[in-house]
Amino acid sequence: MTKFCRLIITFAFVAILFWLTGPACANTYYTVKPGDTLWKISQQYGVSVKQIQQSNAIYSHLIYPGQKLLIASSSTGSAPTVASRSTDRSQLLINYAKSLTGVPYAYGGETPAGFDCSGYVKYVFKHLGINLPRTASEQYYRGTRIPASEAKPGDIVAFASGGYINHSGIYLGNGQFISATSSRGVRTDPVYSGYWGARFHGFSRIIM
């Protein structure tokens, strides 16, 4: 066998090996099942909610059973991003809380299939390894009470009526908070005006 032939065979072998072991970049389609959310699907395929929305021209977090979604795979693989030690924990909390926007309300719910208010707060904080009590009142009193003038994104915000705390959410900053509401599921609302403004109770800090 000539040197040239051996070179050609070696090159072909290397090319075949690269093709077999290289990262897959093929797209796939996913059929939405009852109880699915964009966040749940994104975690299954290792892509972001925003990527799924952009690939399917979806402008909200609402999906329905039977809907077919294009999942565009990344050529760099599907391993989830790992936050470094320098990453701000409050911002991680806020980003994760927002990613669940649109999840429906479910009494007693504490999974992305459906949340009640305190179940949602508990679930989001658990993502950062922080285990909170189950009720809105217990969550508020677990932290350090903070004056409204010192509230920061990531603080728990509590609301009360009839003399007791019955709703909790996560403060986003700029007078906005996110929570699981009985009327429209996980959504963002103003703290100090409208329905919630009349029921505002206070802020509590978990992440110091």
Secondary structure, 3 states (H helix, E strand, C coil): CCHHHHHHHHHHHHHHHHHHHCCCCCCEEEECCCCCCHHHHHHHHCCCHHHHHHHHCCCCCCCCCCCEEEECCCCCCCCCCCCCCCCCHHHHHHHHHHHCCCCCECCCCEECCEECHHHHHHHHHHCCCCCCCCCHHHHHHHCEEECHHHCCCCCEEEEEECCEEEEEEEEEECCEEEEEECCCEEEEEECCCHHHHCCEEEEEECCC
